[in-house]
Amino acid sequence: MSKSRRQPKTLLGRMLQHLWLAVPLGVVGLVMVLALTQGRDMRQSQEEPTGLVDEFVVDSPGVTLPPQPAGVALPGTAIPDLGQEHIPEGQQIDYNSNPPTSGPHYEEWVLWGIYNQPPQDEQLVHNLEHGGIIISYHPDLIEAEDLEQITEQAQELSAINPRIIVTPRTEMPQAIALTAWGYLQELEAYDAAAIDEFYNAHIARGPECQNGQCPN
């Protein structure tokens, strides 16, 4: 018996075969593109919060610092500690200082750097918990030249430890406020020496830091 030979596929048959192969591959490709796009959008929303104009990247826990000397008064006014409780995003807290220096806060903190729009207090307090320093300024009470100097000084200090934020704040009576965890110093005008002294005393001293080693 002679074996029957397979008939060559018609052009239409070959096209249909390629089509059936292309459809599932195309679906897989579309899913991958959508996943990558969503991931990129999520990263951008995390890495580029509203108002951030100059990010200070934190890529290490920081250098080891000696303990604070006992019995030495630190720059600023000590503010009673309100604790470190995490609260649901959207809940607002009535803090015991303006700007706040401790207390309940959101689980997410903001990126370090220079802002032209203020992040939420409940996020900034988390940055303080991580050993950060925040320089708040009232845009109506300081000169443009002073803001430039504050920005330049913060950029210089960020080379030592980038856990620093500069942000506008209209809900305060003073021109400039320096905050660390548990400490507040008010300035009526730009004072480079006072900012340096406050930074050197309080940077990387938040409750989640150990001997200068802090979370990002």
Number of C-alpha atoms within 10 A of each C-alpha: 3 4 5 6 6 6 6 8 10 9 9 8 11 11 12 12 12 10 12 10 11 12 11 11 12 11 11 11 12 12 12 12 12 11 12 12 12 12 12 12 12 12 11 11 11 14 13 15 14 14 13 21 12 17 18 18 15 15 9 12 15 19 13 12 13 9 10 12 8 6 6 7 10 14 18 20 13 15 16 14 13 14 13 16 12 14 14 11 12 9 10 14 13 9 15 14 15 17 22 23 28 30 23 22 26 21 13 14 21 19 25 24 22 24 21 15 15 17 19 14 20 26 18 27 26 27 28 30 27 24 26 28 33 28 23 24 28 19 16 11 14 16 13 11 10 15 18 11 14 22 20 12 14 25 21 12 17 19 11 12 24 25 28 26 28 25 20 20 23 14 10 14 14 18 21 24 23 23 28 32 29 23 22 21 18 18 14 13 15 18 13 12 9 16 22 13 13 20 23 16 16 23 25 33 25 25 16 17 18 17 16 21 19 23 19 18
